Amino acid sequence: MEKNGKLLNLNPDSPKYGNKSLVTREQENELKRRKITFSFSYFKQIPNFQVGACSKGWHIGLLERLGALGKMSPQEVLEENKGSEALRCHPIDWGAKNIPIQRKDLEWLPKEILDNEAEFPIMQFSITKGTGRIVGYFDRDSSIFHIVLLDPEHNIQPSKKTNYQIQPTTKGLSQYDELLNKLERIKKIISDCSDKECKLHSHI
């Protein structure tokens, strides 16, 4: 649902030739029955939206929410469950108090998406009550939800409960990247060592 209360169009680009639809009624109904799938093609960690400090329980909650949403159609989420306390699904209010980013800051999105807020509103789902949000947008066929940000601290819409304060986050690293970072730190320590006969130099 848009901010002005209009229902979001679930299939704005239904193929047409003039006024004649190029898909049958059954095909249109099939599109409406499709379940939501998720894409991480445009996922990114940025300051205030990082998952490095999240617990195992938080990640399990995220996977379980994705699993539950994957059993629903976009119509069930956007129309039949609009206003649901459990899902908290709604477009981002870019005018919210103390919001740390704006739509234009999502600069890694394709320009045709970023510059088209009417067709591609950035939306949020709750993960579980009080433990953050999934932020992204529905693709043109309306069954693919592209996850753009994960928001474990609910920074995308700061709340009165936290006095509208932004909560800090830490970037999450893969095991491989974490190992490379440790190796770089060790290299720096060794490079500062004045004893060039030290076996660690050649070893590193």
N, C-alpha and C positions, 0 to 999 in steps of 0.2 A: 504494500500500500504506500502511495506517495504521501508527502507531508500534507498535501491539500485534501487528503481523504479519498482520492481517486484510486480505484483498483489498478494494480500493476497489470499490464498486458502480458499474458503468459506466452504469447506467440506473435510478436509485433510484425514479423517478417513472413507470415504465412504466404507461400508462393501464389501469386495472382497474375492473370493476364487481363488487363483492363479491370472490369468488375467481376470477372469470373475466376473462382478459385481453381487452382491447379491440383489441389488435393481433395480427395473424397471426404465425406463426412466421417466415414469410418477411420480414415487416416488422421483426421483432426482429433477424433476421440482417442485414438491410440497415443497421440502426442500428449494428451491430457493425462493419460494413464501411466505414462512413463515415470519411473522413480528417479529421485535425485541421485546424481553421481557427482563425485568431487574431483577437482583438478588442482594440483599444486604447481602448475606451470608458471604462475606469477606470484608464488609465495616468496616472501622476503622477510628477514629480521631487520628491523631498524630500531634506533633508540626509542625506548618506552614500549616497544612491542617485541620483546625477546623472551625466549623460553628456557634459558640456561639454568635458572634457579628453580624451575618447576619440579615438583615431586613426581615420583612414579605414579602416585594416585591421580595427580592432575592429568598426566598423559593417558592413563586408563580412562578417565572421565571424558577426555577428548575423543578417544577411539569409540567409546560406547555411544557418545552423542552422534558421531558420524554414522555409526551403524544404525541408530534409531532413525535418523533423518533419511538414510538410504532406503528405508521401507516406505517412505512417503513420497507423494507426487508434489511438484511445485504448487499445484492448485490447492492441495490439502494444507500446505504450509502457508501460502500467501493469502488464501481466501478463507478457507474453512477454519484455520487456527490463528487468524490474525488477532493480535491482542493477547495471545496465550501467555500466561505467567511463566509457564515452563520453558517455552521456546524463546520468548522475548525477541521475536523476529520483526525487525523494522529497518527502514533506511536510516543511515547515519544523519544526525542533525549537525551539519557543519557549523552551525551557529551556537552550538552548546557551550555553556560556560567553561572556560579554561581548557577547551579541547586542544591537544598538543600538535595536531596536524590538520592540514586541509586537503581536499581532494587533489589539488594540483601537485601535492607532495608525493603522490603515488606515481612518480615519473617513469617507473619501469613498466607501467602498463602501456599497451598499444595506444597510439594517439587517438585512433577512432573510438576507443573505449573511454579513455580519459576525458576527452572533449565532448562526450555524449551522455550527460547525466540523466537526461530524460529517458533514454532507452536502457541505460545501464546504471541504475542507482547502486551505490555501495551500501550493502546491508550487513546486519549482524544477526547471529544466532547466539543464544547462551550455550555455554558448555554444560555446566550444571549450576545450580543456584549459587550466586556469589563467587564463582571461580572463573570468571573471564568470559571472553567472547571469541567467536569465529567471525572474521570480517572478510567480505568478498562480494562478488556479483554473479548474477545469472547470465549465462551465455545466450546467444540469439535463439537457440532452440529451446531455451528455458528449462532444460532438465539437467544441464551441467552447471554446477556452482563452482566458480573459480575462487579458491581461498587465496586472499592477498596478504592478510595479516592474521596472526594469532595474538590475542590480547588477554594474557593471564591476569593482569591487574585491573582490567576494565578501565583502561586509560582513554579509550576511544570516546567514551561518554562519561567524564568525571561526575561522580555523584555527590549529593549533599552529605551522605553518610561519611565520606572521607574529607568533608569540607572542600570538595572540588580539587583536591591535591592530586598531582600526578605521582604515581608510585614508580620507583626506579626498577629497571629490569636488567638482566645480564644475558649477553649473547650465548646461545647454545652452540656447542661445537660437536662435530662427530668425533668418534674415538681417534680416527686418523688425523684430523686437524688438530686435536688436542695434543697428540703425540708430536706432530711437527712443531707446534708452539713450544713444547717443552725442550725439544732439540735445539731450537733457535735460541732459547734462553741459556742453555748450557754452552752453546757456541760463543755467546756474548761473554759469559763468565770466563771461559777459557782464553778468549782473545785479550782479555784484560790481564791475564797472567804474564808476568815478565820472565818467568823461567821457561825459556824455549826448549830446554832439555826435558821438560815434563812429558811423560809418556801420554798424558791425556791429549796433548796437541795433535800428535800423529793419529791417535785412536779416533778422535772426533773427526 
